[in-house]
């Protein structure tokens, strides 16, 4: 049989089918690459969160050691008055050392005694002091208390110290590990929820370090940022969108606002250093200065989002209000602004969430200082969560590694809540025209 020659119509139809197959193949490849990119991004994000969670979960728990401590009046209440002034000066560290020696027997070598005393962290004396201050009648008695272990014992109890390593390659000696194992067998060591992490400020000792000071510093800083950036940003957006004449000057202002939104944050830190600290003489490391710097950085974001919310209001609402005799100011304040406010609030929350995670501008104004006391206002020295994470990440102790990851988890929780709040506000108050 001989092949039947194709007509022009059949050849065109065949060429069209080949083109369609190629186009569908390209679409399938594009869809595959897109899904692969999304899957890769989710995989890396999951790996990041899993790593942070694995390293930081232990910081939410603290190891404690049970001791029977004799509260000798001569040691605990040197003045014999049972008053707060006398009890606060008691030698609680000496009472703990005596209890350790009674627990493990007499140890003659000075080096071994020093290793024995290192089982209890430096926060042990403070814990015992708070107990006696709350119940002064305990003086002269023998009490059983749970005291926080040192960071090295805590890391060993959590499994971060390998006992199979050579003694000079780990922070705990063989004798200390034997004491810890003896406590474990006797049920005198336990792991409890670490309330100190949420109720105390920074410390050189990992077992005493907490994030409350950084959380308060972030709160005061964001409070100043919100109080300055939101009204200024909304007023600037309303003027540019509703009242400003459309000329070259307004065009230049709009271009500069858009450019400021892309300026690196450290530039705002340099600006705050030059103006607020050097020129105006405001105190370093204060939430007031940090809030001013972050307000300058957040203003472009709020202005852009507020203008977008104003543009979303239909012109018919303005025309209807003007048609019944309302002035330009009444149109904006009574009709346009209430309808655009949900979008403005959403942009503000997103801008504040961005400011909450900033570190570079705050480093420039001195909020990297080591501060133990909790701030009581916007003028007190303070630090913020991102800077606290930066400080702990630079610490050599292994216990600060989990503290760093735990602080990152807390910061991510705040950011997720703020972004979720922005989404909920938009869904609740948004109007579709």
Secondary structure as GFF3:
##gff-version 3
##sequence-region A 1 433
A	DSSP	alpha_helix	8	56	.	.	.	ID=ss1
A	DSSP	three_ten_helix	57	60	.	.	.	ID=ss2
A	DSSP	beta_strand	61	70	.	.	.	ID=ss3
A	DSSP	alpha_helix	73	76	.	.	.	ID=ss4
A	DSSP	alpha_helix	84	87	.	.	.	ID=ss5
A	DSSP	alpha_helix	92	104	.	.	.	ID=ss6
A	DSSP	alpha_helix	110	117	.	.	.	ID=ss7
A	DSSP	alpha_helix	123	134	.	.	.	ID=ss8
A	DSSP	three_ten_helix	136	138	.	.	.	ID=ss9
A	DSSP	beta_strand	142	148	.	.	.	ID=ss10
A	DSSP	alpha_helix	151	157	.	.	.	ID=ss11
A	DSSP	three_ten_helix	167	169	.	.	.	ID=ss12
A	DSSP	alpha_helix	174	185	.	.	.	ID=ss13
A	DSSP	beta_strand	189	193	.	.	.	ID=ss14
A	DSSP	alpha_helix	196	199	.	.	.	ID=ss15
A	DSSP	three_ten_helix	206	208	.	.	.	ID=ss16
A	DSSP	alpha_helix	212	238	.	.	.	ID=ss17
A	DSSP	pi_helix	239	243	.	.	.	ID=ss18
A	DSSP	alpha_helix	248	260	.	.	.	ID=ss19
A	DSSP	alpha_helix	265	272	.	.	.	ID=ss20
A	DSSP	pi_helix	273	279	.	.	.	ID=ss21
A	DSSP	alpha_helix	287	311	.	.	.	ID=ss22
A	DSSP	alpha_helix	315	323	.	.	.	ID=ss23
A	DSSP	alpha_helix	328	331	.	.	.	ID=ss24
A	DSSP	pi_helix	332	336	.	.	.	ID=ss25
A	DSSP	alpha_helix	337	356	.	.	.	ID=ss26
A	DSSP	alpha_helix	360	364	.	.	.	ID=ss27
A	DSSP	alpha_helix	385	393	.	.	.	ID=ss28
A	DSSP	alpha_helix	399	429	.	.	.	ID=ss29
###
